[in-house]
Amino acid sequence: MKRAFDTADARGGPERPPPDGDLHRRLVYGEEAALAEAYAAYGDLVHRVAARVTRSPAAAEDVAQEVFAHLWSRPYAFDARRGSLRTWLSMLAHRRAVDWVRGEERHRKAAYADDAVLRAVPAPGPAPDEAVLEQERSLLLHSALARLPLPQRQVVHLAYFAGRTYRQAAAELGIPEGTAKTRLRTALRTLAETLADPPLRGEIP
């Protein structure tokens, strides 16, 4: 497929887009020249739509690649009876760009939540008067860790005691990366809630 994009870039856009029906038929038969023609005809349009939504040239390029990869792998998804290929590609680009923006927003929120959890962990080197409380908080942390469900405890152990990233932890545990990240975030929030309001001396379970 990349060869088709390179061919389109080298040729430049045609004066008129090829007929949708002919282009669609050739895409269904896996003709790379047809993909090159589609990219030459509509690549700039798809990129503009994506850039307007994402406000990121790099993201717009990624979205454009995804759109034409989708056209190449699933040409049957386009139905000429419902509109032109130009319109279909524009709508697909808009949807993919919106998905990218939402994904970035979720990532920022998750990163902020993780930072907030880490800020809740007490700083090292307590003053002498705080040493006892620090020890109690450490005991509280270990007690809270022990009460976590085993799947969450395994991810926390790998991520914070064995120095793994959540991706590495997912690979070691044989679970999807998203599952590992969710378990880690849930566990950290539980621990942060426990540490945020330490009990009075003698109340540690």
ABEGO torsion letter per residue (X at the ends): XAAAAAAAAAAEBBABBBBAAAAAAAAAAGBAAAAAAAAAAAAAAAAAAAAAAAGBAAAAAAAAAAAAAAAAABAAABBAAAEBAAAAAAAAAAAAAAAAAAAAAAAAAAAAAAAAAAAABBBBGBBAAAAAAAAAAAAAAAAAAAABBAAAAAAAAAAAAAGBBAAAAAAAAGBBAAAAAAAAAAAAAAAAAAAABBBBBGABX
